[in-house]
């Protein structure tokens, strides 16, 4: 995800990662990885419930107009994410 963000952020790609773990568990991991994109902590699972996330990792991809164009409920390879980005018009 970090490599894709670095490659496409200047062209409009926005990544928001969401973790349902508590801050004490996630903060050290986030600090060690030095992610450039934001990570929301959703320990109460409100966002997960809102988007009907029943398994992780789950990815949603929206196009520039806010339309959901792709989603996946497994770990994606870079190639699989590139195919999803193509569906959103970002290649």
N, C-alpha and C positions, 0 to 999 in steps of 0.2 A: 504494500500500500504506500509506503514511504517513497519508493522509487517511482511509482505512478504519479504520486502527488508532485514530486520534484519535476517530473517530465511534463505534466499537463496543467499545473496550477496557473501558470502564466496565460494559459488559453482558456481559463475559466473553471477548471475542475476544483470543486470544493469537496473535501472529505471531512466528515464528522464521525468519529468513532464513539461508540457508546458502550460503557461497561456497567454491568449490574452488580459488580463487586463494590465493597466499601473502600473509602479513600485510603485507609491504613494499608490495605492490601495492594491497591492499584498504584498509588502515588510513587512508591519506590521503583516499580517497573517502568512507569512512564518516564520518570527522571533518567533512568539508566538507558532507555531507548532513544531519548531526545527527539521525539516526534515533532514534526513541523506543523502538523494539522491538529485541530482541537479534539479533545477527548472529554466527553460528557460522562459524569458519574451519575448513574441512575440506580442507586442502591435500593430504592423503593419500587423499582421496575415500572414506574408510571409510563415512561416512553415505550418500554417493551410491550406493555399492555395496549397502549394507544395504537401501536403498529402491528399488533398481533404476532409478536416474536415469541415463538414456542421452542426454538432451538437456536443454538449459536455455533459458529458465526453465521449471521444473516446479513446479507448486503442488499441494499436498495439503490437503484440508480435512476435518477430523475434527469430529464433533459432540461434545456435552458428555459423552457416554459413551465417547469414544475410538474410535468407529466411523468408518471412512473413508467419507465421503458424496459426495465429488467430487474430481476431479483434472484438471489441465490441463497440457499441455506446450507452451504458447505464451504470448505476452505477452497478458495479460488487460486489458480495459478496466474501468473502475470498474463499469459496468453488468453486465458478465459476472461480476465478483467478487460483486456484490450478489446475482445469481441463485444463485451457489454458496453464499453465506451463507444464503440462504433455504432451500436444501436441508438445511442444518445446523440450521435452526430459529432463526436469528438474522437478523432483518430489521428 
